[in-house]
């Protein structure tokens, strides 16, 4: 039995709230679970103490038993100090490609050349 610590969705349309549960990975997302160990309300402000409530002792106990966390719950557990945060490899995707960089350099050079005779 592979245990997962994951979110189970509740609430109405466009007003979600989630229970942090321990469940068998084969069970449906909102279906049967073994134990509820907390909740998450994404509608609250990020600095609100009521946004995430987690029973740290129960979570640590389930981690010792071999449960693995989903990505979002892993972040919650890392903030609680139970696990190490995930390190993601994010190559610099937002930077322009080679031709766009060449165009930007050419535009900067042209602007510099236009500004130089005006000063002199």
Kinemage of the C-alpha trace (Angstrom):
@kinemage 1
@onewidth
@group {chain A} dominant
@subgroup {mainchain}
@vectorlist {calphas} color= white
{ca unk a 1} P 0.000 0.000 0.000
{ca unk a 2} L 1.594 3.271 -1.128
{ca unk a 3} L 0.530 6.118 1.101
{ca unk a 4} L 0.301 9.715 -0.072
{ca unk a 5} L -0.174 12.915 1.855
{ca unk a 6} L -2.252 14.982 -0.526
{ca unk a 7} L -5.084 17.471 -0.895
{ca unk a 8} L -8.728 16.486 -1.100
{ca unk a 9} L -10.935 19.193 -2.642
{ca unk a 10} L -14.092 20.444 -1.041
{ca unk a 11} L -16.255 23.517 -1.333
{ca unk a 12} L -18.390 24.841 -4.126
{ca unk a 13} L -17.666 25.980 -7.643
{ca unk a 14} L -14.955 28.700 -7.631
{ca unk a 15} L -14.797 28.584 -3.798
{ca unk a 16} L -12.461 25.655 -3.060
{ca unk a 17} L -11.004 24.529 0.212
{ca unk a 18} L -8.863 21.466 0.686
{ca unk a 19} L -8.381 18.861 3.376
{ca unk a 20} L -4.828 17.582 3.839
{ca unk a 21} L -5.297 13.830 4.042
{ca unk a 22} L -3.322 10.620 4.140
{ca unk a 23} L -4.702 8.215 1.540
{ca unk a 24} L -3.758 5.197 -0.488
{ca unk a 25} L -2.482 6.461 -3.842
{ca unk a 26} L -4.989 4.231 -5.663
{ca unk a 27} L -8.004 5.947 -4.084
{ca unk a 28} L -9.723 8.840 -5.909
{ca unk a 29} L -8.665 12.393 -5.063
{ca unk a 30} L -11.845 13.246 -3.177
{ca unk a 31} L -12.649 9.675 -2.201
{ca unk a 32} L -11.723 7.465 0.696
{ca unk a 33} L -8.848 8.495 2.932
{ca unk a 34} L -7.165 7.099 6.023
{ca unk a 35} L -6.776 10.202 8.159
{ca unk a 36} L -7.314 13.935 7.888
{ca unk a 37} L -4.279 15.829 9.201
{ca unk a 38} L -5.086 19.428 8.294
{ca unk a 39} L -6.668 21.830 5.854
{ca unk a 40} L -5.733 24.481 3.289
{ca unk a 41} L -7.861 27.468 2.253
{ca unk a 42} L -6.360 29.143 -0.849
{ca unk a 43} L -8.904 31.986 -0.718
{ca unk a 44} L -7.278 33.512 2.357
{ca unk a 45} L -4.296 35.878 2.185
{ca unk a 46} L -0.872 34.254 1.982
{ca unk a 47} L 0.206 35.709 5.312
{ca unk a 48} L -2.965 34.567 7.110
{ca unk a 49} L -2.339 31.982 9.853
{ca unk a 50} L -5.666 30.311 8.978
{ca unk a 51} L -4.595 29.583 5.366
{ca unk a 52} L -2.851 26.310 6.246
{ca unk a 53} L -3.463 24.311 9.407
{ca unk a 54} L -1.464 21.119 9.758
{ca unk a 55} L -1.114 18.642 12.611
{ca unk a 56} L 2.680 18.431 12.527
{ca unk a 57} L 2.901 15.451 14.892
{ca unk a 58} L 0.550 13.304 12.803
{ca unk a 59} L 2.304 14.338 9.585
{ca unk a 60} L 5.698 13.376 11.029
{ca unk a 61} L 4.270 10.039 12.160
{ca unk a 62} L 2.923 9.271 8.674
{ca unk a 63} L 6.205 10.300 7.044
{ca unk a 64} L 8.018 7.836 9.331
{ca unk a 65} L 5.592 5.126 8.171
{ca unk a 66} L 6.635 5.775 4.572
{ca unk a 67} L 4.018 8.180 3.253
{ca unk a 68} L 5.136 10.497 0.462
{ca unk a 69} L 3.777 13.983 -0.096
{ca unk a 70} L 2.352 15.511 -3.254
{ca unk a 71} L 4.073 18.651 -4.565
{ca unk a 72} L 1.827 21.157 -2.793
{ca unk a 73} L 1.721 19.262 0.501
{ca unk a 74} L 5.492 18.785 0.321
{ca unk a 75} L 5.770 22.584 0.286
{ca unk a 76} L 3.528 22.795 3.380
{ca unk a 77} L 5.603 20.142 5.156
{ca unk a 78} L 8.820 21.951 4.225
{ca unk a 79} L 7.448 25.196 5.685
{ca unk a 80} L 6.651 23.273 8.873
{ca unk a 81} L 10.235 21.959 8.965
{ca unk a 82} L 9.418 18.262 8.494
{ca unk a 83} L 11.104 17.715 5.122
{ca unk a 84} L 13.700 19.449 2.987
{ca unk a 85} L 12.253 21.808 0.359
{ca unk a 86} L 12.246 20.594 -3.223
{ca unk a 87} L 14.945 22.154 -5.376
{ca unk a 88} L 13.673 22.770 -8.882
{ca unk a 89} L 15.876 23.259 -11.937
{ca unk a 90} L 14.461 26.335 -13.623
{ca unk a 91} L 16.665 27.287 -16.539
{ca unk a 92} L 16.396 30.918 -17.429
{ca unk a 93} L 13.306 30.483 -19.587
{ca unk a 94} L 12.215 34.088 -19.400
{ca unk a 95} L 15.331 35.423 -21.105
{ca unk a 96} L 15.018 36.289 -24.796
{ca unk a 97} L 16.516 33.962 -27.376
{ca unk a 98} L 19.724 34.673 -29.308
{ca unk a 99} L 18.253 36.732 -32.167
{ca unk a 100} L 16.180 38.880 -29.807
{ca unk a 101} L 19.294 39.560 -27.709
{ca unk a 102} L 21.194 40.581 -30.877
{ca unk a 103} L 18.330 42.933 -31.862
{ca unk a 104} L 18.256 44.489 -28.406
{ca unk a 105} L 22.041 45.008 -28.491
{ca unk a 106} L 21.795 46.617 -31.953
{ca unk a 107} L 18.991 48.926 -30.781
{ca unk a 108} L 20.987 49.935 -27.709
{ca unk a 109} L 24.052 50.650 -29.883
{ca unk a 110} L 21.960 52.739 -32.304
{ca unk a 111} L 20.435 54.701 -29.421
{ca unk a 112} L 23.906 55.295 -27.997
{ca unk a 113} L 25.197 56.498 -31.377
{ca unk a 114} L 22.227 58.860 -31.775
{ca unk a 115} L 22.733 60.304 -28.303
{ca unk a 116} L 26.515 60.812 -28.679
{ca unk a 117} L 26.477 63.521 -31.476
{ca unk a 118} L 23.688 65.419 -29.687
{ca unk a 119} L 25.914 65.780 -26.627
{ca unk a 120} L 29.000 66.851 -28.577
